[in-house]
Amino acid sequence: MDNILEIKNLNKKYDNFSLKNINIELPKGMIMGLIGENGAGKSTTIKAILNTIKRDSGEIKIFGKDNKKSEKEIKEDIGVVFDDSFLSEYLSPLDINKIMKNVYKNWDQDLFFKYIEDFKLPKNKASKDYSSGMKMKLKIATCLSHHPKLLILDEPTSGLDPVARAEILDIFQDFIQDENKGIFVSSHITSDLEHIADYITFISNGEIIFTKTRDELLENCGIVKCSEDEFKNIKSEDYIKYKRNKYEYDVLVENKYEFKKKYEINIIDKPSIDDIMVIYIKGEK
């Protein structure tokens, strides 16, 4: 399977933080969710992909091309949404359309204004007068309107209510129906990723903890609820990490079906992505 995005041995060192040996592969036709706590390295990884920071070492390929050597060509086919940056807030959608026609060869004015209409955004009003949710919808409309092949999204559903989030997620799933496209999305709203992501990559303290398919995480992993006495009988090789609570232990296991065969413990909860993150970060081995 061809990869639309490849990161090999990416390293970037700051005074108080480092990305360490980051390796990521996103196949065409897939959505990858990037998760991690604040300061874990998600935004730094995205900035390296977009070549807005200088990496110390490593290789990044987009559409099979080096993201530094072919930066101008590649950026024509990338749609980007950042939570905290955009064009001037004094611009209206009408202004943005005029600018983007001169930025992207494939800018589609009709598609842009269709999104503006569907999202119920005022054409003449400067985005500084929009709500936070409306601003995000404007970013997404702009991102999608030059027919990109790869979306790089940093908190794209931030500030949206549940109905609007569902609407945006449907747009992303429609986008990915073309098997030559891909989406790389960082989000704290992990419930959104549970709906749309094919792969989940977990980064913590600048290092990749794992990349797994959504099914591997949500269907195979389990959280065993057990007493202290029951926990003492579980071999350390049979769990990933555990978290001690006031009255019981939460034990994260990689394969709940194999665990059930081996131990007489029947209470194994299906975890959310948040549950898995918390035990990985706060738990012990």
C-alpha positions as CSV (number, residue, x, y, z in Angstrom):
1,M,0.0,0.0,0.0
2,D,1.4,3.4,-1.0
3,N,1.9,6.0,1.7
4,I,0.8,9.5,1.2
5,L,2.9,10.7,4.2
6,E,6.1,9.1,5.6
7,I,8.2,10.4,8.5
8,K,11.5,8.6,9.1
9,N,13.7,9.1,12.2
10,L,12.6,12.7,12.7
11,N,14.5,14.6,15.4
12,K,14.2,18.1,16.6
13,K,15.8,19.5,19.8
14,Y,14.8,22.6,21.8
15,D,16.2,23.8,25.1
16,N,13.5,22.1,27.2
17,F,11.9,19.6,24.7
18,S,12.8,17.2,21.9
19,L,11.2,15.2,19.3
20,K,13.0,11.9,19.4
21,N,13.2,9.5,16.4
22,I,9.6,10.0,15.1
23,N,8.5,7.4,12.6
24,I,5.0,7.6,11.0
25,E,3.5,6.1,7.9
26,L,0.0,7.2,6.6
27,P,-1.3,5.0,3.7
28,K,-3.4,6.5,1.0
29,G,-7.1,6.5,1.6
30,M,-6.7,6.5,5.4
31,I,-7.2,8.9,8.3
32,M,-4.6,9.0,11.1
33,G,-5.3,10.6,14.4
34,L,-2.4,12.0,16.4
35,I,-3.0,12.0,20.2
36,G,-1.1,13.0,23.2
37,E,-1.2,15.4,26.2
38,N,-0.4,19.1,25.9
39,G,3.3,19.6,25.1
40,A,3.7,16.0,23.9
41,G,5.0,17.1,20.5
42,K,1.9,17.0,18.3
43,S,2.1,20.6,16.9
44,T,5.9,20.3,16.5
45,T,5.4,17.2,14.4
46,I,2.9,19.0,12.2
47,K,5.2,22.0,11.8
48,A,8.0,19.7,10.7
49,I,5.7,18.0,8.2
50,L,4.8,21.5,6.8
51,N,8.5,22.5,6.9
52,T,7.8,25.6,9.0
53,I,10.5,24.5,11.5
54,K,14.0,23.3,10.7
55,R,14.5,19.6,11.7
56,D,17.8,18.4,13.1
57,S,17.7,15.1,11.3
58,G,15.3,12.7,9.6
59,E,13.3,12.5,6.4
60,I,9.7,13.5,5.6
61,K,8.0,12.6,2.3
62,I,4.6,13.7,1.1
63,F,3.2,12.1,-2.1
64,G,6.6,10.3,-2.2
65,K,8.5,13.6,-2.5
66,D,10.9,15.3,0.0
67,N,9.0,18.0,1.8
68,K,11.9,20.4,1.7
69,K,13.1,19.9,-1.9
70,S,9.6,19.9,-3.4
71,E,7.9,22.2,-0.8
72,K,6.3,24.6,-3.3
73,E,4.9,21.8,-5.5
74,I,3.6,19.8,-2.5
75,K,1.9,22.7,-0.8
76,E,-0.5,23.0,-3.8
77,D,-2.0,19.7,-2.8
78,I,-2.1,20.1,1.0
79,G,-5.0,21.6,2.9
80,V,-4.1,22.9,6.4
81,V,-6.1,23.9,9.4
82,F,-4.5,25.2,12.6
83,D,-6.5,26.0,15.7
84,D,-4.6,29.2,16.5
85,S,-3.6,30.7,13.1
86,F,-5.3,31.9,10.0
87,L,-5.5,34.8,7.6
88,S,-6.2,38.2,9.2
89,E,-9.5,38.3,11.1
90,Y,-10.3,41.5,9.3
91,L,-11.0,39.6,6.1
92,S,-14.4,38.4,5.1
93,P,-15.1,35.3,3.0
94,L,-15.4,37.5,-0.1
95,D,-11.9,38.9,0.7
96,I,-10.5,35.4,1.3
97,N,-11.8,34.2,-2.1
98,K,-10.1,37.1,-3.9
99,I,-6.8,36.3,-2.2
100,M,-6.9,32.5,-2.6
101,K,-7.6,32.7,-6.3
102,N,-4.1,34.1,-6.6
103,V,-2.5,31.6,-4.2
104,Y,-3.8,28.2,-5.4
105,K,-3.9,27.1,-9.0
106,N,-6.9,24.8,-8.2
107,W,-8.9,27.2,-6.1
108,D,-12.6,26.5,-6.6
109,Q,-14.6,29.6,-6.0
110,D,-18.0,27.8,-6.4
111,L,-17.0,25.1,-3.9
112,F,-15.8,27.7,-1.4
113,F,-19.1,29.6,-1.5
114,K,-21.0,26.4,-1.3
115,Y,-19.3,25.6,2.0
116,I,-19.9,29.2,3.1
117,E,-23.6,28.8,2.4
118,D,-23.8,25.3,3.9
119,F,-22.1,26.5,7.1
120,K,-24.3,29.6,7.2
121,L,-21.4,32.0,7.3
122,P,-22.0,35.7,6.4
123,K,-20.1,36.5,3.2
124,N,-19.5,40.2,3.9
125,K,-18.7,40.0,7.6
126,A,-15.1,40.1,8.8
127,S,-14.2,36.8,10.6
128,K,-13.3,38.8,13.8
129,D,-17.0,39.1,14.3
130,Y,-17.6,35.4,14.0
131,S,-18.0,33.0,16.9
132,S,-15.1,30.5,17.5
133,G,-17.1,27.8,15.8
134,M,-17.8,29.9,12.8
135,K,-14.1,30.8,12.5
136,M,-13.2,27.1,12.5
137,K,-15.8,26.4,9.8
138,L,-14.3,29.2,7.7
139,K,-10.9,27.7,8.1
140,I,-12.2,24.3,7.0
141,A,-14.0,25.7,4.0
142,T,-10.8,27.5,2.9
143,C,-8.8,24.4,3.5
144,L,-11.0,22.2,1.3
145,S,-11.6,24.6,-1.6
146,H,-8.4,24.1,-3.5
147,H,-9.0,20.4,-3.9
148,P,-6.1,19.2,-1.8
149,K,-5.0,15.5,-1.7
150,L,-3.8,15.5,1.9
151,L,-5.3,17.3,4.9
152,I,-3.1,18.3,7.8
153,L,-5.4,19.3,10.7
154,D,-4.6,20.6,14.1
155,E,-7.7,20.6,16.4
156,P,-10.1,21.0,13.5
157,T,-13.3,20.5,15.6
158,S,-12.2,22.8,18.4
159,G,-14.9,25.2,19.5
160,L,-17.7,23.4,17.6
161,D,-20.8,22.2,19.2
162,P,-21.7,18.4,18.8
163,V,-24.0,19.0,15.7
164,A,-21.3,21.1,13.9
165,R,-18.6,18.6,14.8
166,A,-20.7,15.7,13.3
167,E,-21.2,17.8,10.2
168,I,-17.4,18.4,9.8
169,L,-16.6,14.8,10.5
170,D,-19.0,13.8,7.7
171,I,-17.2,16.1,5.3
172,F,-13.8,14.6,6.2
173,Q,-15.2,11.1,5.6
174,D,-16.6,12.2,2.3
175,F,-13.2,13.6,1.4
176,I,-11.4,10.3,2.1
177,Q,-13.7,8.3,-0.2
178,D,-11.1,9.1,-2.8
179,E,-8.5,6.4,-2.1
180,N,-5.7,8.6,-3.3
181,K,-6.3,11.1,-0.5
182,G,-5.4,11.1,3.2
183,I,-6.0,13.0,6.5
184,F,-3.5,13.5,9.3
185,V,-5.4,15.0,12.2
186,S,-4.3,16.0,15.7
187,S,-7.1,16.3,18.2
188,H,-7.8,16.4,21.9
189,I,-11.4,15.4,21.2
190,T,-10.6,11.8,20.9
191,S,-14.2,10.7,20.6
192,D,-14.1,12.3,17.2
193,L,-11.1,10.1,16.3
194,E,-13.0,7.1,17.5
195,H,-15.6,7.8,14.8
196,I,-13.3,8.5,11.8
197,A,-9.7,7.5,12.3
198,D,-8.3,4.3,10.7
199,Y,-5.0,4.6,12.7
200,I,-4.2,6.2,16.0
201,T,-0.6,7.4,16.8
202,F,0.1,8.2,20.4
203,I,3.0,10.6,21.2
204,S,4.2,11.5,24.7
205,N,7.2,13.5,25.7
206,G,8.4,13.8,22.1
207,E,8.4,10.0,21.5
208,I,5.9,7.8,19.6
209,I,4.4,5.3,22.1
210,F,2.4,3.4,19.5
211,T,0.7,3.4,16.2
212,K,-2.3,1.0,16.1
213,T,-5.4,0.6,14.0
214,R,-8.6,1.9,15.7
215,D,-9.9,-1.7,16.0
216,E,-6.7,-2.9,17.6
217,L,-7.2,-0.2,20.3
218,L,-10.9,-0.2,20.9
219,E,-11.8,-3.8,20.2
220,N,-8.8,-5.8,21.4
221,C,-7.5,-3.7,24.3
222,G,-9.3,-3.9,27.6
223,I,-9.3,-2.4,31.1
224,V,-9.4,-5.1,33.8
225,K,-11.1,-4.0,37.0
226,C,-9.8,-6.1,39.8
227,S,-8.9,-6.1,43.5
228,E,-5.4,-6.0,44.9
229,D,-5.4,-9.7,45.5
230,E,-6.5,-10.4,42.0
231,F,-3.9,-8.0,40.6
232,K,-1.1,-9.8,42.5
233,N,-1.9,-12.9,40.5
234,I,-1.5,-11.2,37.1
235,K,1.9,-11.6,35.5
236,S,3.6,-8.4,34.4
237,E,4.0,-9.6,30.8
238,D,0.2,-10.0,30.5
239,Y,-0.6,-6.3,30.9
240,I,0.7,-3.0,29.6
241,K,0.3,-0.7,32.6
242,Y,-1.9,-0.4,35.7
243,K,-3.4,2.4,37.7
244,R,-4.2,2.0,41.3
245,N,-7.5,3.6,42.4
246,K,-9.0,3.9,45.9
247,Y,-10.9,0.6,45.9
248,E,-9.6,-1.3,42.8
249,Y,-6.9,-1.5,40.1
250,D,-7.4,-0.6,36.4
251,V,-5.2,-2.8,34.4
252,L,-4.7,-2.1,30.7
253,V,-4.3,-5.3,28.6
254,E,-3.4,-5.5,24.9
255,N,-5.7,-8.5,24.1
256,K,-8.7,-8.9,26.4
257,Y,-9.7,-12.2,24.7
258,E,-6.3,-13.9,25.4
259,F,-6.4,-12.4,28.9
260,K,-9.8,-14.0,29.6
261,K,-8.6,-17.4,28.6
262,K,-5.7,-17.2,31.0
263,Y,-7.3,-15.5,34.1
264,E,-10.5,-16.0,35.9
265,I,-11.4,-12.3,35.8
266,N,-14.5,-11.5,33.9
267,I,-14.9,-7.7,34.3
268,I,-13.0,-6.3,31.4
269,D,-14.2,-2.9,30.1
270,K,-14.0,-1.6,26.6
271,P,-11.7,1.4,26.8
272,S,-12.0,4.8,25.1
273,I,-8.9,6.4,23.6
274,D,-8.9,8.8,26.6
275,D,-8.9,5.8,29.0
276,I,-5.9,4.2,27.2
277,M,-4.0,7.5,27.2
278,V,-4.5,8.1,30.9
279,I,-3.3,4.7,31.9
280,Y,-0.2,4.9,29.6
281,I,0.7,8.4,31.0
282,K,-0.3,8.0,34.7
283,G,0.0,4.3,35.1
284,E,2.8,2.1,36.4
285,K,4.4,-1.1,35.1
